[in-house]
């Protein structure tokens, strides 16, 4: 399908291949993401971190299937916003886009704060705001220069992450079988009968899903990919499966290594395990890896994704038209990119001491958007198209909806109320626009 069929013209440069998208998705999710949030998940799950990630991946894989279906039907930038808009109706699309904005707009800030906090443990004399400003500046320059430059940078960073993850797994397993922790790989990280409680574990899953956020960002690059509409879906599922297996493997090893240790700081739990059971060199290495993989690689991908969503909504006049401006030379949505940089700076500085709350708010936006995505698949294929493929177009979306809904229900109540307040604000604005333009679809022009 060409963009002409949807009323758009090709403005962004088509330069990305299947593997560029897979790498982008893995970078966005960060193969070593559990390094930074391990302590919170271990505390919430009574040590069954690998189980939390397994359940999280199960829920996300059905969401990935829904992304694949909708990217085939509507190969345009905009992610959940575009899919709900076209799969249900423009007003639901607006509210879905509004909800997912809570995730995409805030997640770069969260990444910068986590990275800055990690580096603060190594260099406490350097103020956290200095790291935040530095990370934002580097990523903004790379993203404005073009998606090809971003893709090249992603490949280098991903290789470094794999090397560090490989080092941790090898030396971690070696330490296990030479007396550290449990002394061997056990089944406890995946199921501990004495501590298991479904509600408890699902609460941990609501934190673990943060690590998976980003696979959905692949869909925002629909207008910059070569090879047809099916490439987006294949890349989304592939990236999620690869990273999910890596998450389970590293948290399994870390959980067994942690046996016998008393972890007092949830922010640094993973690093403390590495330092106590292997050596300070591994602790420092994992801290540095977390800081730069979250602050550069992941935030780089996040900034690119949200700028494309703002570009899409600006092009539809659901946000100010300036967000749809494309750089004449680099063919990138540079106004959106610069806006995200400025907003990330403000939010990052405000929430630099409130990582847990920022994490929960980000997750609410993403999970709410995923619920609308599953509804979009059913409405577009089963109700409108009268599809008889009940497995892909009905069963899978329903399973995904139930899992995501349960995880969302288990989230921190304060985060849920803040998220609902955000959605309510969007609904009020939508109502105002509908009243103002009775004969037109809702617009966000200011």
C-alpha positions in Angstrom: 0.0 0.0 0.0 1.1 3.5 -0.7 0.5 6.5 1.5 -1.6 8.1 -1.2 -4.4 5.6 -0.3 -4.6 7.2 3.1 -4.5 10.8 1.9 -0.8 11.4 2.7 2.3 12.0 0.6 5.7 10.3 1.2 7.8 12.9 3.1 10.0 10.8 5.3 12.9 8.9 3.8 12.5 5.1 3.3 15.8 3.8 4.3 15.3 1.1 7.0 15.5 -2.7 6.5 14.0 -5.6 8.5 17.1 -5.9 10.6 17.3 -2.2 11.1 13.8 -2.4 12.7 14.7 -5.4 14.8 17.8 -3.6 16.1 15.8 -0.5 16.7 13.2 -2.5 18.7 15.9 -4.2 20.8 17.7 -0.9 21.4 14.4 0.6 22.5 13.7 -2.2 24.9 17.4 -2.4 26.0 18.7 -6.0 26.2 20.1 -5.2 29.7 17.0 -3.3 30.9 16.6 -5.5 34.0 19.9 -4.1 35.4 18.1 -0.9 36.2 14.8 -2.1 37.7 15.8 -5.6 39.0 15.5 -4.6 42.7 11.9 -3.3 42.5 10.7 -6.5 40.6 12.6 -8.8 43.0 11.1 -7.1 46.0 7.5 -7.2 44.5 7.8 -10.9 43.4 9.6 -12.4 46.3 12.5 -13.2 44.1 10.6 -14.7 41.2 11.9 -12.1 38.7 12.2 -14.6 35.8 8.6 -15.5 36.3 7.5 -11.9 36.2 9.4 -11.4 32.9 8.0 -14.6 31.4 4.4 -13.5 32.1 5.2 -10.0 30.9 6.6 -11.4 27.6 3.5 -13.6 27.2 1.3 -10.6 27.4 3.4 -8.5 25.2 3.7 -11.2 22.4 -0.1 -11.0 21.9 0.2 -7.2 21.7 3.0 -7.6 19.2 0.7 -9.8 17.1 -2.0 -7.0 17.2 0.6 -4.5 16.1 1.6 -6.8 13.2 -2.0 -7.0 12.1 -2.7 -3.3 12.2 0.6 -2.3 10.6 -0.4 -4.6 7.6 -3.7 -2.9 7.3 -2.5 0.7 7.9 1.3 1.1 7.1 1.5 4.7 8.3 3.3 6.4 11.1 1.4 7.1 14.4 1.3 3.7 16.1 -1.7 3.2 18.4 -3.0 6.6 17.5 -3.2 5.8 13.7 -4.5 2.2 14.2 -7.3 3.2 16.6 -8.2 6.2 14.4 -8.6 4.1 11.3 -9.5 0.8 13.0 -12.3 2.3 15.2 -13.0 6.0 14.6 -11.1 9.3 14.7 -12.3 10.3 18.2 -11.3 7.0 19.8 -8.0 7.3 17.8 -7.5 10.7 19.4 -8.0 9.4 22.9 -5.8 6.4 22.2 -3.1 8.7 20.9 -3.5 10.9 23.9 -3.1 7.9 26.3 0.0 6.6 24.5 1.5 10.1 24.5 1.7 9.7 28.3 4.1 6.8 27.7 6.1 8.2 24.8 6.4 11.7 26.1 7.5 10.7 29.6 9.7 7.7 28.8 12.7 9.7 27.5 12.7 11.7 30.7 12.5 8.4 32.8 15.5 7.0 30.8 17.5 10.2 31.4 16.8 10.2 35.1 17.6 6.5 35.6 20.9 6.9 33.6 21.9 10.0 35.5 21.1 8.3 38.8 23.3 5.4 37.9 26.2 7.6 37.0 25.7 9.6 40.2 26.6 6.4 42.1 30.0 6.5 40.3 30.6 10.2 40.2 28.6 11.7 43.1 30.4 15.1 42.7 28.7 15.6 39.3 25.1 17.0 39.6 22.4 14.7 38.1 21.1 17.6 36.0 24.4 17.8 34.1 24.1 14.2 32.9 20.4 14.8 31.9 21.4 17.8 29.8 24.3 15.9 28.2 22.2 12.9 27.3 19.4 15.0 25.8 21.9 17.1 23.8 23.6 14.1 22.2 20.4 12.3 21.3 18.7 15.3 19.8 21.7 16.0 17.5 21.7 12.3 16.3 18.0 12.2 15.7 17.9 15.5 13.8 20.7 14.3 11.5 18.5 11.5 10.2 17.1 8.0 10.8 20.0 6.4 8.9 22.5 7.9 11.3 20.3 6.8 14.2 20.2 3.2 12.8 24.0 3.2 12.5 24.5 4.4 16.1 22.0 1.8 17.3 24.0 -1.1 15.8 27.2 0.0 17.6 25.5 0.4 20.9 23.6 -2.9 20.6 26.9 -4.8 20.0 28.3 -3.2 23.2 25.2 -4.2 25.2 25.5 -7.8 24.0 29.1 -8.0 25.0 28.4 -6.7 28.5 25.4 -9.0 28.9 27.5 -11.9 27.7 30.2 -11.1 30.2 27.6 -11.0 33.1 26.0 -14.3 32.1 29.4 -16.1 31.7 31.0 -14.9 34.9 27.7 -15.0 36.8 27.1 -18.7 36.0 30.8 -19.4 36.7 30.5 -17.8 40.1 27.3 -19.7 40.8 28.9 -23.1 40.2 31.9 -22.1 42.3 30.0 -21.4 45.5 28.3 -18.0 45.0 24.6 -17.5 45.8 22.6 -20.7 45.5 25.6 -22.6 44.2 23.7 -23.7 41.0 20.9 -22.6 38.8 17.6 -23.4 40.6 13.9 -23.2 39.7 13.1 -20.6 42.4 13.4 -17.5 40.0 10.7 -19.0 37.8 8.6 -20.6 40.5 8.9 -20.7 44.3 6.0 -22.7 45.7 6.5 -21.4 49.2 6.3 -17.7 48.1 4.0 -17.9 45.1 1.0 -15.6 45.0 -0.6 -14.6 41.7 -1.6 -11.1 42.8 1.9 -10.6 44.2 3.5 -11.7 41.0 1.2 -9.7 38.7 2.1 -6.6 40.7 5.8 -7.3 39.8 4.8 -7.9 36.2 3.3 -4.3 36.2 6.9 -3.1 36.8 8.6 -5.6 34.5 6.6 -4.5 31.5 8.6 -1.3 31.5 11.5 -3.3 30.1 9.4 -4.4 27.2 8.1 -1.0 26.2 9.7 0.0 23.0 8.9 -3.0 20.7 5.8 -1.0 19.8 8.0 1.9 18.7 8.9 -0.1 15.6 5.4 0.7 14.2 6.2 4.5 14.3 8.7 3.9 11.5 6.2 2.5 9.1 6.8 5.4 6.6 10.6 4.9 6.7 10.9 1.2 6.0 11.7 -0.7 2.8 10.2 -4.0 1.9 6.4 -3.7 2.3 3.9 -3.5 5.2 4.6 -7.0 6.6 8.1 -6.0 7.6 6.9 -4.0 10.5 5.0 -6.9 12.1 7.7 -9.4 11.6 10.3 -7.1 13.1 8.1 -6.3 16.1 7.5 -10.0 17.0 11.2 -10.9 16.3 12.6 -8.2 18.5 10.2 -8.9 21.4 11.1 -12.7 21.4 14.8 -12.1 21.3 14.9 -9.5 24.1 12.3 -11.5 26.2 14.6 -14.5 26.3 17.5 -12.3 27.3 15.5 -10.7 30.1 14.6 -14.1 31.5 18.1 -15.5 31.3 19.9 -12.6 33.0 17.3 -12.2 35.8 17.4 -16.0 36.4 21.2 -15.8 37.0 20.9 -12.7 39.1 18.2 -14.2 41.3 20.3 -17.3 42.1 23.3 -15.1 42.7 21.4 -13.0 45.2 20.6 -16.0 47.5 22.0 -15.2 50.9 22.5 -11.5 50.3 20.6 -8.7 52.0 19.8 -6.1 49.5 19.0 -2.8 51.1 18.9 -0.4 48.1 16.4 -1.4 45.4 17.9 1.2 42.9 21.3 -0.5 43.0 20.3 -4.2 43.7 21.5 -5.7 40.5 24.9 -3.8 40.7 25.2 -4.8 44.4 24.7 -8.5 43.5 27.3 -8.3 40.7 29.8 -6.6 43.1 29.3 -8.9 46.0 29.3 -12.2 44.1 31.8 -11.5 41.3 33.8 -8.3 42.0 33.6 -4.5 42.1 34.7 -4.4 38.4 31.5 -6.1 37.3 29.5 -3.7 39.5 31.1 -0.7 37.9 30.7 -2.2 34.4 27.0 -2.9 34.9 26.4 0.6 36.2 28.1 2.2 33.2 26.3 -0.1 30.8 22.9 0.8 32.3 23.7 4.5 32.2 24.6 4.6 28.6 22.2 2.0 27.2 19.3 3.8 28.9 20.5 7.3 28.5 21.8 7.1 24.9 20.6 4.0 23.1 17.1 3.6 24.6 16.4 7.3 24.9 17.6 7.8 21.3 15.0 5.4 20.0 12.3 6.8 22.3 12.9 10.3 21.1 12.7 9.1 17.5 9.4 7.3 18.2 7.6 10.1 20.0 8.7 12.6 17.4 7.0 10.4 14.7 3.8 10.2 16.7 3.7 14.0 17.1 4.5 14.3 13.4 1.6 12.0 12.5 -0.9 13.9 14.8 0.4 17.2 13.6 -0.1 16.2 10.0 -3.7 15.3 10.8 -4.1 18.7 12.6 -4.8 16.9 15.9 -1.8 18.7 17.3 -0.4 22.0 16.1 0.7 21.7 12.4 4.3 22.8 13.3 4.9 19.2 14.6 4.5 18.0 11.0 7.4 20.0 9.7 10.2 18.0 8.0 13.8 19.1 7.8 14.5 20.0 4.2 17.9 18.3 4.2 17.8 15.5 6.7 14.1 14.5 6.0 13.3 14.2 9.7 10.5 15.7 11.9 12.9 18.1 13.5 10.4 20.4 15.2 8.9 17.4 17.0 12.3 16.1 17.9 13.3 19.5 19.4 10.0 19.7 21.3 10.6 16.3 22.8 14.1 17.3 23.9 12.8 20.4 25.7 9.9 18.6 27.4 12.3 15.8 28.5 14.5 18.3 30.1 11.7 19.9 32.1 10.1 16.6 33.2 13.5 15.0 33.9 14.6 17.7 36.2 11.2 17.7 38.0 11.1 13.9 38.5 14.8 13.3 39.1 14.1 12.1 42.6 10.8 10.3 41.9 11.8 7.4 39.6 9.2 4.9 40.9 6.2 7.3 40.3 7.4 8.3 36.8 7.8 4.6 35.9 4.2 3.8 36.9 2.8 6.7 35.0 4.7 5.7 31.9 3.4 2.1 32.2 -0.2 3.3 32.5 0.0 5.2 29.3 1.5 2.3 27.4 -0.9 -0.4 28.7 -4.0 1.8 28.1 -2.9 2.3 24.5 -2.3 -1.5 24.1 -5.9 -2.2 25.3 -7.2 0.1 22.5 -4.9 -1.6 20.0 -6.5 -5.0 20.7 -10.0 -3.5 20.3 -8.9 -2.0 17.0 -7.9 -5.4 15.6 -11.2 -7.0 16.5 -13.3 -4.0 15.2 -11.4 -3.6 11.9 -11.0 -7.3 10.9 -13.9 -9.1 12.5 -16.7 -6.4 12.6 -15.8 -4.4 9.5 -14.0 -6.8 7.2 -16.0 -9.9 8.3 -12.7 -11.9 8.7 -13.0 -15.6 9.3 -9.5 -15.8 10.7 -10.8 -16.0 14.3 -7.4 -17.0 15.8 -5.4 -14.0 14.6 -8.2 -11.5 14.5 -10.2 -12.4 17.5 -8.6 -15.0 19.9 -5.2 -13.4 20.1 -6.4 -9.9 20.6 -8.8 -11.0 23.3 -6.0 -12.9 25.2 -3.8 -9.9 24.9 -6.5 -7.6 26.2 -7.2 -9.8 29.2 -3.5 -10.1 30.2 -2.8 -6.4 29.7 -6.0 -5.5 31.6 -5.0 -7.7 34.5 -1.5 -6.2 34.7 -3.0 -2.7 34.5 -5.4 -3.5 37.3 -2.5 -4.6 39.5 -0.6 -1.3 39.1 0.0 1.3 41.8 -3.3 3.0 42.5 -1.8 6.5 42.6 -0.4 6.0 39.1 -3.8 4.7 37.9 -5.6 7.8 39.2 -3.0 10.1 37.6 -3.3 8.2 34.4 -7.1 8.4 34.4 -6.8 12.1 35.1 -4.7 12.5 32.0 -7.2 10.6 29.9 -10.1 12.7 31.4 -8.2 15.8 30.4 -7.9 14.5 26.8 -11.6 13.7 26.8 -12.5 17.2 27.9 -10.4 18.7 25.2 -11.9 16.3 22.7 -15.4 17.4 23.7 -14.4 21.0 23.5 -13.1 20.5 19.9 -16.1 18.5 18.9 -18.4 21.3 20.1 -16.3 23.9 18.4 -16.2 22.0 15.1 -19.5 20.1 15.0 -19.1 19.1 11.4 -15.5 18.2 11.5 -13.4 15.4 13.2 -11.8 16.6 16.4 -8.8 18.7 16.0 -6.0 19.7 18.3 -5.1 22.9 16.6 -4.3 25.6 19.1 
